[in-house]
Amino acid sequence: MLTFFKGLGVGFLCLLLFVAGVVFNVEFLGKEANSKAMQLNTQIEAYTKLKPDTYEAEINFWANEKLSTTPNLSEEQKADISQSFKEILARSAKDHFCTGGAYSLEANYSYENNLKIPKGQRLNATLQCEIKEGNLSAFNSFLNDINALVAKSEFISVSTPALKASFSNTTLQNAKEKLNDELLNKAYEYEKIYSAKLNKKCVLIEFNLNQNGIARNFQGVMMSAKSLEKEAVSLPLTKEEELNARANLLFTCK
């Protein structure tokens, strides 16, 4: 009988040890496994459409045939050229369409028998211009005035520029902020998605905009053409262009 009770006691003790082992595995080892964090990284993108809202042009000035074949200029002739550009800059300042306009004037030489011989003059100047769609008529009036000033000079020629469609800084900045907000919202959506799929608590710990930044996906350069009738410039045909941004995300889940 004593042997029976001893065996029963040993069996009961073994059962207790087994149950304790199961509880330890479930409560402690399970918790330890669940406490180990895992990390996930992914890249997300956002897109938006923009239509050009500003137009850019370059007005170039150069030496006409007479100036380019005049070996030496008198002080009076140099003063005439200087006066022409003062008038051009004064007219440009009225509408604030353009910046720049400083000119360079230098002799052009040829070499014969190791001798440096004056051949003519080189002249260069550029106005960088930017207008909105509603300013086209005023810009053409400005161009007409510039052409009239150049016509008075016996030495200067000027180009009639083509307008190139572009985006204003304000439009680009607003688009970038919109894309960044969209990327951030997507990132927090991924927190929820990963948490549900993995049955863990996933948290965004890194949000890095791609080094390439925001890219403009242009299909081509949009340029205007001159009107043959009045030598006026016209606005180019435009279409929406795509702007995209990317971000690299890192999540920790546990």
Contacts in CASP RR format, 6 or more apart in sequence:
PFRMAT RR
TARGET T0000
AUTHOR 0000-0000-0000
METHOD contacts of the structure
MODEL  1
MLTFFKGLGVGFLCLLLFVAGVVFNVEFLGKEANSKAMQLNTQIEAYTKL
KPDTYEAEINFWANEKLSTTPNLSEEQKADISQSFKEILARSAKDHFCTG
GAYSLEANYSYENNLKIPKGQRLNATLQCEIKEGNLSAFNSFLNDINALV
AKSEFISVSTPALKASFSNTTLQNAKEKLNDELLNKAYEYEKIYSAKLNK
KCVLIEFNLNQNGIARNFQGVMMSAKSLEKEAVSLPLTKEEELNARANLL
FTCK
34 200 0 8 1.000
34 254 0 8 1.000
35 254 0 8 1.000
36 254 0 8 1.000
37 252 0 8 1.000
37 253 0 8 1.000
37 254 0 8 1.000
38 198 0 8 1.000
38 200 0 8 1.000
38 252 0 8 1.000
38 253 0 8 1.000
38 254 0 8 1.000
39 250 0 8 1.000
39 251 0 8 1.000
39 252 0 8 1.000
39 253 0 8 1.000
40 194 0 8 1.000
40 202 0 8 1.000
40 250 0 8 1.000
40 251 0 8 1.000
40 253 0 8 1.000
41 248 0 8 1.000
41 249 0 8 1.000
41 250 0 8 1.000
41 251 0 8 1.000
42 190 0 8 1.000
42 248 0 8 1.000
42 249 0 8 1.000
42 251 0 8 1.000
43 210 0 8 1.000
43 246 0 8 1.000
43 247 0 8 1.000
43 248 0 8 1.000
43 249 0 8 1.000
44 183 0 8 1.000
44 186 0 8 1.000
44 187 0 8 1.000
44 190 0 8 1.000
44 246 0 8 1.000
44 247 0 8 1.000
44 249 0 8 1.000
45 183 0 8 1.000
45 244 0 8 1.000
45 245 0 8 1.000
45 246 0 8 1.000
46 179 0 8 1.000
46 182 0 8 1.000
46 183 0 8 1.000
46 186 0 8 1.000
46 244 0 8 1.000
46 245 0 8 1.000
46 246 0 8 1.000
47 179 0 8 1.000
47 242 0 8 1.000
47 243 0 8 1.000
47 244 0 8 1.000
48 175 0 8 1.000
48 178 0 8 1.000
48 179 0 8 1.000
48 182 0 8 1.000
48 242 0 8 1.000
48 243 0 8 1.000
48 244 0 8 1.000
49 240 0 8 1.000
49 241 0 8 1.000
49 242 0 8 1.000
49 243 0 8 1.000
50 167 0 8 1.000
50 171 0 8 1.000
50 172 0 8 1.000
50 175 0 8 1.000
50 240 0 8 1.000
50 241 0 8 1.000
50 242 0 8 1.000
50 243 0 8 1.000
51 238 0 8 1.000
51 239 0 8 1.000
51 240 0 8 1.000
51 241 0 8 1.000
52 165 0 8 1.000
52 166 0 8 1.000
52 167 0 8 1.000
52 222 0 8 1.000
52 238 0 8 1.000
52 241 0 8 1.000
53 132 0 8 1.000
53 133 0 8 1.000
53 167 0 8 1.000
53 168 0 8 1.000
53 171 0 8 1.000
54 130 0 8 1.000
54 131 0 8 1.000
54 132 0 8 1.000
54 165 0 8 1.000
54 166 0 8 1.000
54 167 0 8 1.000
54 168 0 8 1.000
54 171 0 8 1.000
55 130 0 8 1.000
55 131 0 8 1.000
55 132 0 8 1.000
55 133 0 8 1.000
55 163 0 8 1.000
55 164 0 8 1.000
55 165 0 8 1.000
55 166 0 8 1.000
55 224 0 8 1.000
55 235 0 8 1.000
55 236 0 8 1.000
56 128 0 8 1.000
56 129 0 8 1.000
56 130 0 8 1.000
56 163 0 8 1.000
56 164 0 8 1.000
56 166 0 8 1.000
57 129 0 8 1.000
57 130 0 8 1.000
57 131 0 8 1.000
57 161 0 8 1.000
57 162 0 8 1.000
57 163 0 8 1.000
57 164 0 8 1.000
57 233 0 8 1.000
58 126 0 8 1.000
58 127 0 8 1.000
58 128 0 8 1.000
58 129 0 8 1.000
58 159 0 8 1.000
58 161 0 8 1.000
59 98 0 8 1.000
59 126 0 8 1.000
59 127 0 8 1.000
59 129 0 8 1.000
59 143 0 8 1.000
59 146 0 8 1.000
59 158 0 8 1.000
59 159 0 8 1.000
59 161 0 8 1.000
60 124 0 8 1.000
60 125 0 8 1.000
60 126 0 8 1.000
60 158 0 8 1.000
60 159 0 8 1.000
60 161 0 8 1.000
61 85 0 8 1.000
61 88 0 8 1.000
61 101 0 8 1.000
61 103 0 8 1.000
61 123 0 8 1.000
61 124 0 8 1.000
61 125 0 8 1.000
61 126 0 8 1.000
61 150 0 8 1.000
61 156 0 8 1.000
61 157 0 8 1.000
61 158 0 8 1.000
61 159 0 8 1.000
62 123 0 8 1.000
62 124 0 8 1.000
62 156 0 8 1.000
62 157 0 8 1.000
62 158 0 8 1.000
63 120 0 8 1.000
63 121 0 8 1.000
63 122 0 8 1.000
63 123 0 8 1.000
63 155 0 8 1.000
63 156 0 8 1.000
63 157 0 8 1.000
64 154 0 8 1.000
64 155 0 8 1.000
64 156 0 8 1.000
64 157 0 8 1.000
66 154 0 8 1.000
66 155 0 8 1.000
67 120 0 8 1.000
67 121 0 8 1.000
67 123 0 8 1.000
67 154 0 8 1.000
67 155 0 8 1.000
67 156 0 8 1.000
68 108 0 8 1.000
68 120 0 8 1.000
68 121 0 8 1.000
68 122 0 8 1.000
69 119 0 8 1.000
69 120 0 8 1.000
70 77 0 8 1.000
70 120 0 8 1.000
70 121 0 8 1.000
70 155 0 8 1.000
71 107 0 8 1.000
71 117 0 8 1.000
71 118 0 8 1.000
71 119 0 8 1.000
71 120 0 8 1.000
72 107 0 8 1.000
72 118 0 8 1.000
73 81 0 8 1.000
73 121 0 8 1.000
77 155 0 8 1.000
78 105 0 8 1.000
80 153 0 8 1.000
80 154 0 8 1.000
80 155 0 8 1.000
81 103 0 8 1.000
81 105 0 8 1.000
81 123 0 8 1.000
81 153 0 8 1.000
81 155 0 8 1.000
81 156 0 8 1.000
84 149 0 8 1.000
84 150 0 8 1.000
84 152 0 8 1.000
84 153 0 8 1.000
84 155 0 8 1.000
84 156 0 8 1.000
85 101 0 8 1.000
85 103 0 8 1.000
85 125 0 8 1.000
87 149 0 8 1.000
88 101 0 8 1.000
88 127 0 8 1.000
88 146 0 8 1.000
88 149 0 8 1.000
88 150 0 8 1.000
89 101 0 8 1.000
91 142 0 8 1.000
91 145 0 8 1.000
91 146 0 8 1.000
91 149 0 8 1.000
92 98 0 8 1.000
92 101 0 8 1.000
92 127 0 8 1.000
92 142 0 8 1.000
92 146 0 8 1.000
94 142 0 8 1.000
95 138 0 8 1.000
95 139 0 8 1.000
95 142 0 8 1.000
97 129 0 8 1.000
97 130 0 8 1.000
97 131 0 8 1.000
97 135 0 8 1.000
97 138 0 8 1.000
97 139 0 8 1.000
97 142 0 8 1.000
98 127 0 8 1.000
98 128 0 8 1.000
98 129 0 8 1.000
98 130 0 8 1.000
99 127 0 8 1.000
99 128 0 8 1.000
99 129 0 8 1.000
100 126 0 8 1.000
100 127 0 8 1.000
100 128 0 8 1.000
101 125 0 8 1.000
101 126 0 8 1.000
101 127 0 8 1.000
102 125 0 8 1.000
103 123 0 8 1.000
103 124 0 8 1.000
103 125 0 8 1.000
104 122 0 8 1.000
104 123 0 8 1.000
104 124 0 8 1.000
104 125 0 8 1.000
105 121 0 8 1.000
105 122 0 8 1.000
105 123 0 8 1.000
106 121 0 8 1.000
106 122 0 8 1.000
107 118 0 8 1.000
107 119 0 8 1.000
107 120 0 8 1.000
107 121 0 8 1.000
107 122 0 8 1.000
108 118 0 8 1.000
108 119 0 8 1.000
108 120 0 8 1.000
108 121 0 8 1.000
108 122 0 8 1.000
109 116 0 8 1.000
109 117 0 8 1.000
109 118 0 8 1.000
109 119 0 8 1.000
110 117 0 8 1.000
110 119 0 8 1.000
111 117 0 8 1.000
121 155 0 8 1.000
123 155 0 8 1.000
123 156 0 8 1.000
129 139 0 8 1.000
129 161 0 8 1.000
130 166 0 8 1.000
131 138 0 8 1.000
131 139 0 8 1.000
131 163 0 8 1.000
133 235 0 8 1.000
136 233 0 8 1.000
136 234 0 8 1.000
136 235 0 8 1.000
139 233 0 8 1.000
140 230 0 8 1.000
140 232 0 8 1.000
140 233 0 8 1.000
143 160 0 8 1.000
143 161 0 8 1.000
143 232 0 8 1.000
143 233 0 8 1.000
146 158 0 8 1.000
147 158 0 8 1.000
147 160 0 8 1.000
147 231 0 8 1.000
150 156 0 8 1.000
150 157 0 8 1.000
150 158 0 8 1.000
160 226 0 8 1.000
160 231 0 8 1.000
160 233 0 8 1.000
161 233 0 8 1.000
162 223 0 8 1.000
162 224 0 8 1.000
162 225 0 8 1.000
162 226 0 8 1.000
162 233 0 8 1.000
162 236 0 8 1.000
163 223 0 8 1.000
163 224 0 8 1.000
163 233 0 8 1.000
163 234 0 8 1.000
163 235 0 8 1.000
163 236 0 8 1.000
164 221 0 8 1.000
164 222 0 8 1.000
164 223 0 8 1.000
164 224 0 8 1.000
164 236 0 8 1.000
165 222 0 8 1.000
165 235 0 8 1.000
165 236 0 8 1.000
165 238 0 8 1.000
167 175 0 8 1.000
172 243 0 8 1.000
175 214 0 8 1.000
175 243 0 8 1.000
176 214 0 8 1.000
176 243 0 8 1.000
176 245 0 8 1.000
179 214 0 8 1.000
179 243 0 8 1.000
179 244 0 8 1.000
179 245 0 8 1.000
180 209 0 8 1.000
180 245 0 8 1.000
183 207 0 8 1.000
183 209 0 8 1.000
183 245 0 8 1.000
183 246 0 8 1.000
183 247 0 8 1.000
184 207 0 8 1.000
187 204 0 8 1.000
187 207 0 8 1.000
187 247 0 8 1.000
187 249 0 8 1.000
188 204 0 8 1.000
190 202 0 8 1.000
190 204 0 8 1.000
190 249 0 8 1.000
190 251 0 8 1.000
191 202 0 8 1.000
191 203 0 8 1.000
191 204 0 8 1.000
191 251 0 8 1.000
194 200 0 8 1.000
194 202 0 8 1.000
194 251 0 8 1.000
194 253 0 8 1.000
195 201 0 8 1.000
195 202 0 8 1.000
195 253 0 8 1.000
198 253 0 8 1.000
200 253 0 8 1.000
200 254 0 8 1.000
201 253 0 8 1.000
201 254 0 8 1.000
202 251 0 8 1.000
202 252 0 8 1.000
202 253 0 8 1.000
203 251 0 8 1.000
203 252 0 8 1.000
203 253 0 8 1.000
204 249 0 8 1.000
204 250 0 8 1.000
204 251 0 8 1.000
205 250 0 8 1.000
205 251 0 8 1.000
205 252 0 8 1.000
206 248 0 8 1.000
206 249 0 8 1.000
206 250 0 8 1.000
207 247 0 8 1.000
207 248 0 8 1.000
207 249 0 8 1.000
208 247 0 8 1.000
208 248 0 8 1.000
208 249 0 8 1.000
209 245 0 8 1.000
209 246 0 8 1.000
209 247 0 8 1.000
209 248 0 8 1.000
210 245 0 8 1.000
210 246 0 8 1.000
210 247 0 8 1.000
210 248 0 8 1.000
212 246 0 8 1.000
213 245 0 8 1.000
213 246 0 8 1.000
214 243 0 8 1.000
214 244 0 8 1.000
214 245 0 8 1.000
215 243 0 8 1.000
215 244 0 8 1.000
215 245 0 8 1.000
216 241 0 8 1.000
216 242 0 8 1.000
216 243 0 8 1.000
217 241 0 8 1.000
217 242 0 8 1.000
217 243 0 8 1.000
217 244 0 8 1.000
218 241 0 8 1.000
219 239 0 8 1.000
219 241 0 8 1.000
222 236 0 8 1.000
222 237 0 8 1.000
222 238 0 8 1.000
222 239 0 8 1.000
223 236 0 8 1.000
224 233 0 8 1.000
224 234 0 8 1.000
224 235 0 8 1.000
224 236 0 8 1.000
225 233 0 8 1.000
225 234 0 8 1.000
225 236 0 8 1.000
226 232 0 8 1.000
226 233 0 8 1.000
226 234 0 8 1.000
227 233 0 8 1.000
227 234 0 8 1.000
END
